[in-house]
Amino acid sequence: MAPKKLSTKRSRRDATGEGSSAAPKFDSHRFRSVDHQQRFEAIRGWLFHRERRVQLREDEYMDFQEEIARRCWTSLVTPMAKFNPEIVLEFYANAWPMKEGVRDMHLWVRGQWIPFDADALSQFLGEPLVLEESEQCEFSQRRNRPDSFDEEAIAQLLCILG
């Protein structure tokens, strides 16, 4: 009697990946890793509060308007009319640090790398901040002073638990 011929076809169970020790699948077009996709699922229920547009007359609160112009914050005080909450959540999920103390200032969103470092933010504001090698921005200078603001106290005051 001839030996039984081994099948070269994969079983349906093998084709689906069930029963194998393959890494969990994730949507690599939208997320950097399985952990980031799981983070997205965890924050999926977040709600967004729409920004209110405040329009000042030309003769109103001139000091305030001048400061906005001086800092090149016009784009910050002009909220977008529409946005896609799903993409915003993907951004936040991919921004979540997976390792303590490791911050990556480039994110993967919808198949594209999105930088959000100081240079990218300065460019978004319309006037890139140029600092000398040892120079710090105004925020860093204030943060590093001995009488700096207490970030933890501010977070407890402003943030909603959970």
BELKANOR-V235036 format. One record per run of one state. SS is the DSSP state (H for helix, E for strand, L for the rest). FROM is the first residue (numbers start at 1). TO is the last residue. Records with the same first field share a line. If there is no record, write none. Layout:
SS: FROM-TO, FROM-TO
This chain:
L: 1-11, 16-33, 44-61, 71-84, 96-105, 110-111, 116-117, 126-137, 145-150, 159-162
H: 12-15, 34-43, 62-70, 85-95, 118-125, 138-144, 151-158
E: 106-109, 112-115
